[in-house]
Amino acid sequence: MQNPPGAACANAFAAPDARFAPVVLLVEDEAADATVGERMLTRAGYQVVVATSGEDALAVLERERPELVVCDLGLPGFSGRWLVETIRATPSLEDVPIVVLTARDVGVDEREWLADHVSFVAQKGVMPRELLLAKIAEICPAPPPASSAARRARVLVIDDSDMNRRVVAAMLESM
């Protein structure tokens, strides 16, 4: 079930603000992979919720509807395939794009099944991060990084000369 790029993400953001960033559910049982994936997706502009098993992912999905699910196939307990089947069988979630990231060598039959149920499949360690992020962004766009103007800091200028305060303020405001 191929979702058109950005289909579930069309209303995911209105400004380059974390409150409006698309929510990605990352389902990964390996702590190191979860940390790397969370950091990578956060830096790319997504809000990330991490689940370490299919059961944990289901609990998250009962509370909120992410704009994208990134899922490992080799999960403890219920497998990633079970999670994909469950998401696709749930009317309120059936159109959520799913990206499968797996270390397993996926056979022909499983690859055909995945092609009918997920938006994209990538093997861990094979696809460069930049290409993976580009594919994820194609499926579920994130807001552009905040510009320097959006990240303005507040500065307190202390000087006994009103003229100096105005000159420094003008210089800072022009940055």
C-alpha positions as CSV (number, residue, x, y, z in Angstrom):
1,M,0.0,0.0,0.0
2,Q,2.0,2.9,-1.3
3,N,1.0,6.3,0.2
4,P,1.5,9.3,-2.0
5,P,4.5,11.4,-0.7
6,G,3.4,13.6,2.2
7,A,-0.2,12.3,2.1
8,A,-0.6,11.9,5.9
9,C,1.8,14.8,6.6
10,A,0.1,17.6,4.7
11,N,-1.1,19.3,7.8
12,A,1.8,18.3,10.0
13,F,3.4,21.7,10.3
14,A,2.6,25.3,9.8
15,A,5.9,26.9,10.9
16,P,9.5,25.9,11.6
17,D,8.6,25.2,15.3
18,A,9.0,21.8,17.1
19,R,5.4,22.1,18.2
20,F,4.4,21.8,14.5
21,A,6.9,19.2,13.4
22,P,5.6,15.8,12.2
23,V,5.5,13.1,14.9
24,V,7.5,10.0,14.0
25,L,7.1,6.8,15.9
26,L,10.4,5.0,15.9
27,V,10.1,1.3,16.8
28,E,13.5,-0.1,17.6
29,D,14.6,-2.6,20.2
30,E,18.4,-2.0,20.0
31,A,19.2,0.9,22.3
32,A,22.1,2.2,20.1
33,D,20.1,2.1,16.9
34,A,17.2,3.8,18.7
35,T,19.5,6.6,20.0
36,V,21.0,7.1,16.5
37,G,17.6,7.0,14.8
38,E,16.1,9.4,17.3
39,R,19.0,11.9,17.0
40,M,19.0,11.7,13.2
41,L,15.2,12.3,12.9
42,T,15.2,15.0,15.5
43,R,17.9,16.9,13.7
44,A,16.0,16.5,10.5
45,G,13.0,18.4,12.1
46,Y,10.8,15.6,13.4
47,Q,9.4,15.0,16.8
48,V,10.3,11.5,17.7
49,V,8.6,9.0,20.0
50,V,10.5,5.8,20.6
51,A,9.0,2.4,21.3
52,T,11.2,-0.6,22.0
53,S,8.7,-3.4,21.0
54,G,5.6,-4.0,19.0
55,E,3.5,-3.9,22.2
56,D,5.0,-0.5,23.3
57,A,4.4,0.8,19.8
58,L,0.7,-0.2,20.0
59,A,0.4,1.6,23.4
60,V,1.8,4.8,21.7
61,L,-0.6,4.4,18.8
62,E,-3.5,4.1,21.2
63,R,-2.6,7.6,22.6
64,E,-1.6,9.5,19.5
65,R,-1.5,9.2,15.7
66,P,2.0,9.8,14.3
67,E,2.5,11.1,10.8
68,L,5.0,8.4,10.1
69,V,6.1,5.0,11.6
70,V,9.7,3.9,11.3
71,C,9.8,0.2,12.3
72,D,12.4,-2.5,12.7
73,L,11.2,-6.0,11.6
74,G,13.2,-7.9,14.2
75,L,11.4,-6.9,17.4
76,P,11.1,-8.9,20.7
77,G,7.6,-10.3,21.3
78,F,5.4,-9.3,18.4
79,S,7.4,-8.8,15.2
80,G,7.6,-5.8,13.1
81,R,5.5,-7.6,10.5
82,W,2.8,-8.1,13.1
83,L,2.9,-4.4,13.9
84,V,2.6,-3.5,10.2
85,E,-0.4,-5.8,9.9
86,T,-2.0,-4.4,13.0
87,I,-1.5,-0.8,11.8
88,R,-3.0,-1.6,8.4
89,A,-6.0,-3.3,10.0
90,T,-6.8,-0.3,12.2
91,P,-9.1,2.1,10.3
92,S,-7.7,5.2,12.1
93,L,-4.1,4.2,11.3
94,E,-4.4,2.4,8.0
95,D,-3.1,5.4,5.9
96,V,-0.1,6.2,8.2
97,P,3.1,5.8,6.1
98,I,5.4,3.1,7.4
99,V,9.2,2.9,6.7
100,V,10.8,-0.4,7.5
101,L,14.4,-0.3,8.6
102,T,15.9,-3.8,9.2
103,A,19.2,-5.5,9.6
104,R,17.7,-8.7,8.2
105,D,18.2,-9.9,4.7
106,V,14.7,-9.6,3.4
107,G,13.7,-12.5,1.0
108,V,11.7,-12.1,-2.2
109,D,8.3,-13.2,-0.6
110,E,8.7,-10.9,2.3
111,R,9.9,-8.0,0.1
112,E,6.7,-8.5,-2.1
113,W,4.5,-8.5,1.1
114,L,6.3,-5.3,2.4
115,A,5.9,-3.6,-1.0
116,D,2.1,-4.0,-0.6
117,H,2.0,-2.7,3.0
118,V,4.7,-0.1,3.6
119,S,6.0,3.0,1.9
120,F,9.7,2.1,1.9
121,V,12.1,-0.7,3.0
122,A,15.8,-0.1,3.8
123,Q,18.4,-2.4,5.2
124,K,20.4,-0.9,8.1
125,G,23.9,-0.1,7.4
126,V,23.5,-0.3,3.6
127,M,21.7,2.9,2.7
128,P,23.6,6.1,3.6
129,R,21.8,8.3,6.2
130,E,21.4,11.2,3.7
131,L,19.5,9.0,1.3
132,L,17.4,7.5,4.0
133,L,16.5,11.0,5.3
134,A,15.7,12.2,1.8
135,K,13.4,9.2,1.3
136,I,11.7,9.8,4.7
137,A,11.3,13.5,3.8
138,E,9.7,12.6,0.5
139,I,7.2,10.4,2.3
140,C,6.7,12.8,5.2
141,P,8.2,16.3,4.9
142,A,9.5,18.0,7.9
143,P,9.5,21.8,8.4
144,P,12.7,23.6,7.3
145,P,15.2,24.2,10.0
146,A,14.5,27.4,11.9
147,S,16.3,30.4,10.4
148,S,18.6,32.5,12.5
149,A,15.9,35.1,12.7
150,A,13.5,32.5,14.2
151,R,16.2,31.6,16.8
152,R,16.7,35.2,18.0
153,A,18.2,35.5,21.5
154,R,17.4,38.1,24.0
155,V,20.3,40.3,24.9
156,L,20.6,42.7,27.8
157,V,22.7,45.7,26.9
158,I,24.0,47.6,29.9
159,D,25.7,50.9,29.4
160,D,25.3,54.3,31.1
161,S,25.2,56.0,27.7
162,D,21.8,56.0,26.0
163,M,23.5,56.6,22.7
164,N,25.8,53.5,23.1
165,R,22.8,51.4,24.1
166,R,20.9,52.5,20.9
167,V,24.0,51.9,18.7
168,V,24.5,48.4,20.1
169,A,20.8,47.6,19.9
170,A,20.7,48.7,16.3
171,M,23.7,46.5,15.5
172,L,22.2,43.5,17.1
173,E,18.8,43.9,15.5
174,S,20.5,44.1,12.1
175,M,22.1,40.6,12.5
